[in-house]
Amino acid sequence: MMNLSGIKILVTRPAHQSEHLCQLIANEGGKAIRLPVIEIVEIKPNRALLDCCTHLDDLDIAIFISANAVEKALPTLLASGKLPSKLQLIAVGKRTAETLKALKLTALCPAPPFNSEAMLEMQLLQTVMVQGKNLVIFRGENGRELLAETLRKRGATVNYVNVYRRTQPPVPAWITDVQVDMITITSVEGLHNLLAMLSIQTWVRHTPFIVMSQRIRAEAKKLGVQAPIFVSKMANDEGLLSAIQQAVFPS
């Protein structure tokens, strides 16, 4: 593997989700500096989630948009017993599927890059499979609309259950003295929060970005990021690490 010795990388994932990426970076000799730009807050009380529990037998497919969605929804969903055997679970990516597996639940997962577009390519979500079916999407507030809109066009009944919201955490005092070589960003909202939190730090827009999608790259350029922006080929930590290595060691 390509050694990242001496490379300092700002990791902006929520605090409880940053460990894996930080460990991957450390394993390759790099130094991960944690600056959470999003805090995940469970929605309580959640009438929509409680209502969903009473109609589980009417559902055909449940889609989990993130590991956070699993962690915030499943305790309530499982409180009254097992999920219906006919209910098919879909996870947006490997980490979400692994979170379900830890609860002894099996989910289908799309091919890379593990996003809404990839899920819409899955055989189970094609028109012939979802027409007339009832689907629920567990997600955070203000998520993308593409998945539900497309599935409705394919003839499915789709409802959202928002199980968490994202908030912007306070800015730590030490950030004024930090020096990094790269910044990782995993969502458009995280990008906006980072630039808001570090609005007086001129170095931010001149530091290379490692981002998880072309959408984030386009938004970063729109917001004035002048440094190179590298896009991960997979929407997960391993993809981010690979993009970091390609940025440091261009072929």
C-alpha positions as CSV (number, residue, x, y, z in Angstrom):
1,M,0.0,0.0,0.0
2,M,1.0,3.7,-0.4
3,N,2.4,5.0,2.8
4,L,0.9,8.3,4.1
5,S,3.7,9.1,6.5
6,G,3.7,12.8,7.4
7,I,0.3,13.5,5.8
8,K,-2.3,15.1,8.1
9,I,-5.9,14.6,7.2
10,L,-8.9,16.4,8.6
11,V,-11.7,13.8,9.2
12,T,-15.1,15.5,9.4
13,R,-17.4,12.5,10.0
14,P,-19.7,12.6,13.1
15,A,-17.8,11.8,16.2
16,H,-19.3,8.3,16.7
17,Q,-18.6,7.4,13.0
18,S,-15.0,8.6,12.5
19,E,-13.1,5.8,14.2
20,H,-12.9,3.5,11.2
21,L,-11.6,6.1,8.7
22,C,-9.1,7.4,11.3
23,Q,-7.9,3.8,11.8
24,L,-7.5,3.2,8.1
25,I,-5.5,6.4,7.8
26,A,-3.3,5.5,10.8
27,N,-2.7,2.0,9.4
28,E,-1.1,3.7,6.3
29,G,1.1,5.9,8.4
30,G,-1.0,9.1,8.1
31,K,-2.4,11.3,10.9
32,A,-6.1,11.8,11.2
33,I,-7.3,14.9,12.9
34,R,-11.0,14.7,14.0
35,L,-13.3,17.7,13.5
36,P,-16.9,16.5,13.5
37,V,-19.0,18.9,11.4
38,I,-22.3,17.1,11.9
39,E,-23.9,15.8,15.1
40,I,-26.5,13.1,14.9
41,V,-29.5,13.7,17.2
42,E,-32.3,11.2,17.5
43,I,-35.8,12.5,16.9
44,K,-37.9,12.1,20.1
45,P,-40.8,11.5,20.5
46,N,-41.2,10.1,17.0
47,R,-44.8,9.6,16.1
48,A,-44.1,8.5,12.6
49,L,-41.8,5.7,13.8
50,L,-44.3,4.5,16.3
51,D,-47.0,4.6,13.7
52,C,-44.8,2.6,11.4
53,C,-44.5,-0.1,14.0
54,T,-48.2,-0.7,14.0
55,H,-48.2,-1.2,10.2
56,L,-45.1,-3.4,9.7
57,D,-47.3,-6.2,8.3
58,D,-48.4,-3.9,5.5
59,L,-44.9,-3.2,4.3
60,D,-43.0,-5.1,1.6
61,I,-39.6,-3.3,1.6
62,A,-37.8,-1.2,4.2
63,I,-34.8,0.9,3.0
64,F,-32.2,2.2,5.4
65,I,-30.3,5.2,4.1
66,S,-27.5,5.0,6.7
67,A,-26.1,3.2,9.6
68,N,-27.5,6.1,11.7
69,A,-31.0,5.2,10.4
70,V,-30.5,1.6,11.6
71,E,-29.3,2.6,15.0
72,K,-32.1,5.1,15.6
73,A,-35.0,3.1,14.1
74,L,-34.4,-0.6,15.0
75,P,-34.6,-0.4,18.8
76,T,-38.2,0.9,18.4
77,L,-39.1,-1.4,15.5
78,L,-37.9,-4.5,17.4
79,A,-39.3,-3.5,20.8
80,S,-42.5,-5.6,20.1
81,G,-40.7,-8.6,18.6
82,K,-39.2,-9.7,15.3
83,L,-39.8,-7.9,11.9
84,P,-42.3,-9.6,9.6
85,S,-40.6,-12.5,7.7
86,K,-41.9,-11.1,4.3
87,L,-40.3,-7.7,4.9
88,Q,-37.3,-7.3,2.6
89,L,-34.5,-5.0,3.9
90,I,-32.2,-2.9,1.8
91,A,-29.1,-1.1,3.1
92,V,-27.5,1.8,1.2
93,G,-24.0,0.4,1.7
94,K,-21.8,-2.1,3.4
95,R,-21.6,-0.3,6.7
96,T,-25.3,0.0,6.9
97,A,-25.7,-3.7,6.1
98,E,-23.2,-4.6,8.7
99,T,-25.1,-2.6,11.3
100,L,-28.2,-4.6,10.5
101,K,-26.2,-7.8,10.5
102,A,-25.1,-7.0,14.1
103,L,-28.8,-7.1,15.0
104,K,-29.1,-10.5,13.2
105,L,-30.9,-8.9,10.2
106,T,-30.0,-9.6,6.6
107,A,-30.2,-6.8,4.0
108,L,-29.5,-6.5,0.3
109,C,-27.0,-4.0,-0.7
110,P,-26.4,-2.2,-4.1
111,A,-23.1,-2.3,-6.0
112,P,-20.7,0.6,-5.5
113,P,-20.7,3.5,-5.2
114,F,-23.4,2.8,-2.5
115,N,-25.8,5.7,-3.0
116,S,-29.4,6.4,-4.1
117,E,-28.5,6.0,-7.8
118,A,-26.9,2.6,-7.1
119,M,-30.0,1.5,-5.2
120,L,-32.2,2.4,-8.1
121,E,-30.3,0.0,-10.3
122,M,-31.1,-2.9,-8.0
123,Q,-33.3,-5.6,-9.5
124,L,-35.6,-5.6,-6.4
125,L,-36.4,-1.9,-7.0
126,Q,-37.2,-2.1,-10.7
127,T,-40.8,-1.3,-11.8
128,V,-41.9,-4.9,-12.3
129,M,-40.8,-5.6,-8.7
130,V,-42.1,-2.5,-6.8
131,Q,-45.3,-1.7,-8.7
132,G,-48.2,-1.8,-6.2
133,K,-45.8,-2.5,-3.3
134,N,-45.5,-0.5,0.0
135,L,-42.1,0.8,0.9
136,V,-40.7,2.8,3.8
137,I,-37.4,4.7,3.8
138,F,-35.7,5.3,7.2
139,R,-33.5,8.3,7.0
140,G,-32.4,11.7,8.5
141,E,-34.4,14.9,8.1
142,N,-34.0,16.8,4.8
143,G,-32.5,13.9,2.9
144,R,-32.4,13.6,-0.9
145,E,-35.7,13.1,-2.6
146,L,-34.4,11.1,-5.7
147,L,-35.0,7.6,-4.3
148,A,-38.6,8.1,-3.2
149,E,-39.5,10.2,-6.3
150,T,-38.2,7.5,-8.7
151,L,-39.8,4.6,-6.8
152,R,-43.2,6.4,-6.9
153,K,-42.8,6.8,-10.6
154,R,-42.3,3.1,-10.8
155,G,-45.6,2.5,-9.1
156,A,-44.6,2.0,-5.5
157,T,-46.2,3.6,-2.4
158,V,-43.3,5.2,-0.5
159,N,-43.3,6.8,2.9
160,Y,-40.5,8.4,4.9
161,V,-39.7,7.9,8.5
162,N,-37.2,10.5,9.7
163,V,-35.4,9.1,12.7
164,Y,-32.7,11.6,13.3
165,R,-31.7,15.2,12.5
166,R,-28.2,16.6,11.8
167,T,-27.0,19.6,13.7
168,Q,-23.9,21.7,13.5
169,P,-21.6,21.2,16.5
170,P,-19.6,24.0,18.2
171,V,-16.2,25.0,16.9
172,P,-13.3,23.8,19.0
173,A,-10.8,26.4,20.1
174,W,-7.8,24.4,18.8
175,I,-8.9,24.7,15.2
176,T,-7.2,28.1,14.8
177,D,-3.8,26.4,15.2
178,V,-4.4,23.3,13.1
179,Q,-2.4,22.5,10.0
180,V,-3.6,19.8,7.6
181,D,-2.7,18.5,4.2
182,M,-6.2,17.3,3.2
183,I,-9.9,17.5,4.2
184,T,-12.4,14.7,3.9
185,I,-16.1,15.5,3.3
186,T,-18.8,12.9,3.1
187,S,-22.0,15.0,2.5
188,V,-23.1,18.3,1.1
189,E,-24.5,19.3,4.5
190,G,-21.1,18.5,6.0
191,L,-19.4,20.7,3.5
192,H,-21.7,23.7,4.3
193,N,-21.1,23.2,8.0
194,L,-17.4,23.0,7.6
195,L,-17.2,26.2,5.7
196,A,-19.6,27.9,8.2
197,M,-17.6,26.7,11.2
198,L,-14.3,27.7,9.7
199,S,-15.5,30.8,7.9
200,I,-12.5,33.0,9.1
201,Q,-9.9,30.3,8.3
202,T,-8.6,31.2,4.9
203,W,-6.6,28.0,4.5
204,V,-9.8,25.9,4.2
205,R,-10.6,26.7,0.6
206,H,-7.0,26.3,-0.4
207,T,-6.6,22.8,1.1
208,P,-7.2,19.7,-1.1
209,F,-10.6,18.1,-0.5
210,I,-11.4,14.4,-0.6
211,V,-15.1,14.0,-1.2
212,M,-17.6,11.2,-1.5
213,S,-19.5,12.2,-4.6
214,Q,-19.6,14.4,-7.7
215,R,-22.4,16.3,-6.0
216,I,-20.2,17.3,-3.2
217,R,-17.4,18.3,-5.6
218,A,-19.7,20.5,-7.6
219,E,-21.0,22.2,-4.5
220,A,-17.5,22.7,-3.2
221,K,-16.5,24.4,-6.4
222,K,-19.6,26.5,-6.3
223,L,-18.8,27.6,-2.8
224,G,-15.3,28.8,-3.8
225,V,-13.0,25.9,-2.9
226,Q,-9.9,26.6,-5.0
227,A,-7.7,23.6,-4.2
228,P,-7.9,20.3,-6.0
229,I,-11.0,18.2,-5.2
230,F,-10.7,14.4,-5.4
231,V,-13.8,12.2,-5.6
232,S,-14.0,8.8,-4.0
233,K,-15.1,6.0,-6.4
234,M,-17.0,4.3,-3.5
235,A,-19.2,6.0,-0.9
236,N,-17.4,4.5,2.1
237,D,-14.3,4.8,4.2
238,E,-12.2,2.5,2.0
239,G,-13.1,4.6,-1.0
240,L,-12.0,7.7,0.8
241,L,-8.7,6.1,1.7
242,S,-8.1,5.1,-1.9
243,A,-8.9,8.7,-3.0
244,I,-6.5,10.1,-0.4
245,Q,-3.7,7.8,-1.7
246,Q,-4.4,8.7,-5.3
247,A,-4.2,12.4,-4.4
248,V,-0.9,11.9,-2.6
249,F,0.6,9.5,-5.2
250,P,-0.9,10.4,-8.5
251,S,-0.3,7.8,-11.2
